[in-house]
Amino acid sequence: MDKLTGEAFVLIDLVDYRDGSVVSKQIIKKDTGTVTLFAFDEGQGLSEHTAPFDALVYIFDGKAEIAIDGKSSLVESGSMVIMPAGKPHSLKAIKRFKMLLVMIKEKS
């Protein structure tokens, strides 16, 4: 992250696809939340899980299916989804896709 601070960069260039894999790169990690980039190869995904924090997902390349609390949506480049804390969700790459995940922790 230190290399990126105060510098302009192209988001899509910060994480690369890898055949048969999910690649992640954490950009910011603070007590109040995280910002992480992901690259999913076609067919790859994250199985259903919950998170204790609200999350914003921005798809900046490709196409994915995102299910939240039993409801599925197809999302493509330029789409954004908000995943509420405590709701089960999953992701699957319909085509290779890259996303930005912003998790916001609620003050306790």
Backbone as CSV, one residue per row, in Angstrom:
resi,resn,N_x,N_y,N_z,CA_x,CA_y,CA_z,C_x,C_y,C_z
1,MET,0.811,-1.187,0.000,0.000,0.000,0.000,0.862,1.262,0.000
2,ASP,1.962,1.241,0.711,2.800,2.442,0.794,3.215,2.957,-0.582
3,LYS,3.469,2.031,-1.523,3.855,2.445,-2.877,2.732,3.195,-3.579
4,LEU,1.482,2.920,-3.204,0.328,3.518,-3.873,-0.106,4.838,-3.252
5,THR,0.228,5.047,-1.996,-0.225,6.239,-1.288,0.274,7.511,-1.976
6,GLY,-0.663,8.373,-2.314,-0.326,9.646,-2.940,-0.007,9.554,-4.420
7,GLU,-0.158,8.375,-5.006,0.144,8.162,-6.428,-1.137,7.823,-7.187
8,ALA,-1.200,8.224,-8.443,-2.308,7.808,-9.317,-1.997,6.406,-9.839
9,PHE,-3.020,5.580,-9.953,-2.828,4.229,-10.487,-4.090,3.781,-11.201
10,VAL,-3.943,2.754,-12.008,-5.070,2.179,-12.743,-5.497,0.911,-12.000
11,LEU,-6.695,0.934,-11.471,-7.213,-0.147,-10.640,-7.077,-1.521,-11.286
12,ILE,-7.470,-1.631,-12.532,-7.482,-2.923,-13.221,-6.082,-3.539,-13.357
13,ASP,-5.053,-2.702,-13.288,-3.678,-3.189,-13.439,-3.067,-3.708,-12.141
14,LEU,-3.745,-3.537,-11.014,-3.154,-3.900,-9.728,-3.322,-5.364,-9.344
15,VAL,-4.201,-6.083,-10.038,-4.396,-7.505,-9.748,-4.546,-8.242,-11.075
16,ASP,-3.874,-9.398,-11.187,-3.878,-10.165,-12.430,-4.663,-11.458,-12.277
17,TYR,-5.240,-11.908,-13.387,-5.898,-13.212,-13.405,-4.853,-14.314,-13.334
18,ARG,-5.245,-15.437,-12.709,-4.413,-16.627,-12.679,-5.326,-17.809,-12.995
19,ASP,-4.950,-18.638,-13.975,-5.774,-19.772,-14.399,-6.203,-20.621,-13.205
20,GLY,-7.518,-20.871,-13.126,-8.063,-21.752,-12.102,-7.999,-21.219,-10.685
21,SER,-7.820,-19.916,-10.530,-7.600,-19.374,-9.192,-8.402,-18.107,-8.907
22,VAL,-8.414,-17.764,-7.627,-8.895,-16.476,-7.151,-7.676,-15.768,-6.574
23,VAL,-7.412,-14.564,-7.054,-6.261,-13.784,-6.598,-6.788,-12.571,-5.844
24,SER,-6.170,-12.268,-4.700,-6.580,-11.079,-3.957,-5.364,-10.238,-3.603
25,LYS,-5.613,-8.940,-3.485,-4.554,-8.002,-3.109,-5.173,-6.929,-2.222
26,GLN,-4.766,-6.926,-0.968,-5.290,-5.932,-0.034,-4.595,-4.590,-0.278
27,ILE,-5.393,-3.548,-0.451,-4.884,-2.208,-0.739,-4.821,-1.366,0.534
28,ILE,-5.870,-1.471,1.359,-5.918,-0.744,2.622,-6.409,-1.693,3.709
29,LYS,-5.744,-1.654,4.849,-6.185,-2.423,6.018,-6.103,-1.509,7.232
30,LYS,-7.263,-1.198,7.777,-7.371,-0.337,8.958,-8.319,-1.004,9.950
31,ASP,-8.313,-0.540,11.194,-9.247,-1.063,12.190,-10.691,-0.838,11.763
32,THR,-10.922,0.190,10.973,-12.279,0.557,10.561,-12.749,-0.110,9.271
33,GLY,-11.870,-0.854,8.593,-12.284,-1.547,7.387,-11.122,-1.856,6.468
34,THR,-11.451,-2.490,5.348,-10.437,-2.887,4.376,-10.901,-2.582,2.960
35,VAL,-9.922,-2.472,2.070,-10.174,-2.356,0.635,-9.303,-3.421,-0.018
36,THR,-9.948,-4.334,-0.755,-9.240,-5.462,-1.344,-9.658,-5.637,-2.801
37,LEU,-8.691,-5.910,-3.669,-8.950,-6.228,-5.067,-8.951,-7.737,-5.237
38,PHE,-9.824,-8.236,-6.113,-9.885,-9.661,-6.422,-9.918,-9.851,-7.925
39,ALA,-9.327,-10.960,-8.385,-9.447,-11.419,-9.772,-9.863,-12.886,-9.725
40,PHE,-11.008,-13.208,-10.316,-11.554,-14.560,-10.329,-11.465,-15.125,-11.735
41,ASP,-10.863,-16.299,-11.885,-10.884,-16.960,-13.182,-12.296,-17.515,-13.413
42,GLU,-12.659,-17.716,-14.659,-13.988,-18.236,-15.000,-14.270,-19.512,-14.216
43,GLY,-15.474,-19.583,-13.623,-15.882,-20.749,-12.851,-15.459,-20.717,-11.391
44,GLN,-14.570,-19.834,-11.045,-14.111,-19.727,-9.659,-15.080,-18.863,-8.856
45,GLY,-15.014,-18.963,-7.538,-15.891,-18.150,-6.721,-15.584,-18.270,-5.250
46,LEU,-16.494,-17.738,-4.468,-16.445,-17.848,-3.013,-17.753,-18.499,-2.587
47,SER,-17.652,-19.581,-1.815,-18.851,-20.273,-1.365,-19.621,-19.405,-0.372
48,GLU,-20.856,-19.799,-0.130,-21.711,-18.997,0.736,-21.089,-18.825,2.117
49,HIS,-21.109,-17.591,2.585,-20.564,-17.250,3.897,-21.234,-15.961,4.368
50,THR,-20.971,-15.585,5.598,-21.458,-14.314,6.117,-20.263,-13.491,6.575
51,ALA,-20.470,-12.205,6.689,-19.439,-11.298,7.189,-20.076,-10.391,8.234
52,PRO,-19.329,-10.026,9.254,-19.907,-9.192,10.312,-19.989,-7.706,9.947
53,PHE,-19.572,-7.357,8.719,-19.521,-5.958,8.310,-20.243,-5.772,6.984
54,ASP,-20.802,-4.571,6.764,-21.343,-4.233,5.454,-20.195,-4.219,4.445
55,ALA,-20.503,-4.605,3.217,-19.485,-4.640,2.173,-20.044,-4.070,0.882
56,LEU,-19.201,-3.337,0.184,-19.527,-2.805,-1.129,-18.643,-3.527,-2.135
57,VAL,-19.253,-4.054,-3.176,-18.512,-4.741,-4.242,-18.714,-3.955,-5.531
58,TYR,-17.614,-3.585,-6.168,-17.658,-2.908,-7.461,-16.968,-3.805,-8.482
59,ILE,-17.710,-4.219,-9.511,-17.160,-5.069,-10.576,-16.553,-4.144,-11.627
60,PHE,-15.256,-4.275,-11.860,-14.632,-3.385,-12.841,-14.120,-4.123,-14.069
61,ASP,-14.374,-5.433,-14.157,-14.050,-6.196,-15.363,-14.798,-7.511,-15.298
62,GLY,-15.380,-7.957,-16.411,-15.974,-9.281,-16.492,-17.416,-9.373,-16.043
63,LYS,-17.811,-10.609,-15.635,-19.210,-10.887,-15.307,-19.266,-11.943,-14.209
64,ALA,-20.154,-11.712,-13.227,-20.271,-12.633,-12.101,-21.727,-12.792,-11.677
65,GLU,-21.966,-13.844,-10.935,-23.245,-14.039,-10.273,-22.988,-13.848,-8.778
66,ILE,-23.750,-12.953,-8.171,-23.636,-12.712,-6.739,-24.987,-13.033,-6.116
67,ALA,-24.969,-13.910,-5.111,-26.193,-14.268,-4.391,-26.104,-13.693,-2.989
68,ILE,-27.177,-13.014,-2.579,-27.261,-12.446,-1.236,-28.588,-12.881,-0.625
69,ASP,-28.491,-13.605,0.479,-29.674,-14.051,1.211,-30.659,-14.786,0.292
70,GLY,-30.114,-15.641,-0.586,-30.938,-16.458,-1.474,-31.356,-15.813,-2.781
71,LYS,-31.035,-14.552,-2.999,-31.403,-13.862,-4.239,-30.159,-13.632,-5.092
72,SER,-30.172,-14.149,-6.334,-29.021,-14.037,-7.239,-29.175,-12.871,-8.199
73,SER,-28.047,-12.244,-8.502,-27.998,-11.165,-9.490,-26.787,-11.367,-10.378
74,LEU,-26.958,-11.093,-11.675,-25.821,-11.072,-12.585,-25.274,-9.656,-12.590
75,VAL,-23.975,-9.545,-12.416,-23.329,-8.238,-12.382,-22.191,-8.219,-13.389
76,GLU,-22.027,-7.084,-14.051,-20.986,-6.932,-15.063,-20.167,-5.688,-14.764
77,SER,-19.144,-5.506,-15.563,-18.269,-4.348,-15.428,-19.087,-3.072,-15.271
78,GLY,-18.766,-2.304,-14.248,-19.480,-1.066,-13.972,-20.584,-1.207,-12.947
79,SER,-20.909,-2.441,-12.549,-21.972,-2.681,-11.568,-21.427,-2.638,-10.144
80,MET,-22.315,-2.298,-9.224,-21.955,-2.263,-7.819,-23.056,-2.932,-7.008
81,VAL,-22.662,-3.639,-5.951,-23.607,-4.325,-5.079,-23.210,-4.025,-3.631
82,ILE,-24.203,-3.799,-2.787,-23.947,-3.649,-1.360,-24.443,-4.910,-0.670
83,MET,-23.546,-5.542,0.081,-23.876,-6.770,0.801,-23.986,-6.429,2.286
84,PRO,-25.180,-6.584,2.865,-25.358,-6.212,4.268,-24.703,-7.210,5.224
85,ALA,-24.242,-6.699,6.341,-23.634,-7.535,7.374,-24.602,-8.631,7.806
86,GLY,-24.058,-9.816,8.061,-24.835,-10.913,8.608,-25.695,-11.678,7.627
87,LYS,-25.779,-11.240,6.367,-26.583,-11.942,5.359,-25.684,-12.897,4.583
88,PRO,-26.106,-14.151,4.391,-25.279,-15.086,3.621,-25.153,-14.628,2.170
89,HIS,-23.942,-14.758,1.634,-23.699,-14.354,0.249,-22.614,-15.236,-0.364
90,SER,-22.633,-15.292,-1.704,-21.642,-16.061,-2.455,-21.395,-15.369,-3.788
91,LEU,-20.266,-15.718,-4.419,-19.908,-15.139,-5.714,-19.393,-16.245,-6.628
92,LYS,-19.706,-16.133,-7.926,-19.183,-17.084,-8.904,-18.912,-16.344,-10.210
93,ALA,-17.760,-16.612,-10.787,-17.373,-15.972,-12.049,-18.078,-16.656,-13.217
94,ILE,-18.955,-15.920,-13.897,-19.578,-16.397,-15.133,-18.534,-16.274,-16.249
95,LYS,-17.841,-15.156,-16.271,-16.641,-14.917,-17.077,-15.601,-14.442,-16.074
96,ARG,-14.352,-14.467,-16.466,-13.337,-13.899,-15.572,-13.817,-12.528,-15.118
97,PHE,-13.634,-12.230,-13.831,-14.017,-10.896,-13.383,-13.078,-10.388,-12.301
98,LYS,-13.015,-9.066,-12.230,-12.241,-8.383,-11.200,-13.190,-7.497,-10.413
99,MET,-12.938,-7.450,-9.099,-13.796,-6.633,-8.253,-12.988,-5.931,-7.180
100,LEU,-13.551,-4.840,-6.722,-13.043,-4.093,-5.590,-14.010,-4.350,-4.439
101,LEU,-13.486,-4.806,-3.308,-14.300,-5.072,-2.122,-13.923,-4.065,-1.051
102,VAL,-14.921,-3.312,-0.588,-14.723,-2.352,0.495,-15.570,-2.813,1.669
103,MET,-14.918,-3.170,2.765,-15.635,-3.600,3.970,-15.542,-2.490,5.011
104,ILE,-16.700,-2.128,5.563,-16.786,-1.051,6.539,-17.210,-1.641,7.884
105,LYS,-16.387,-1.433,8.887,-16.702,-1.935,10.225,-17.464,-0.874,11.004
106,GLU,-18.513,-1.322,11.670,-19.312,-0.409,12.488,-18.583,-0.142,13.801
107,LYS,-18.617,1.094,14.248,-18.001,1.426,15.534,-18.698,0.687,16.651
108,SER,-17.906,0.194,17.585,-18.537,-0.508,18.717,-18.522,0.346,19.961
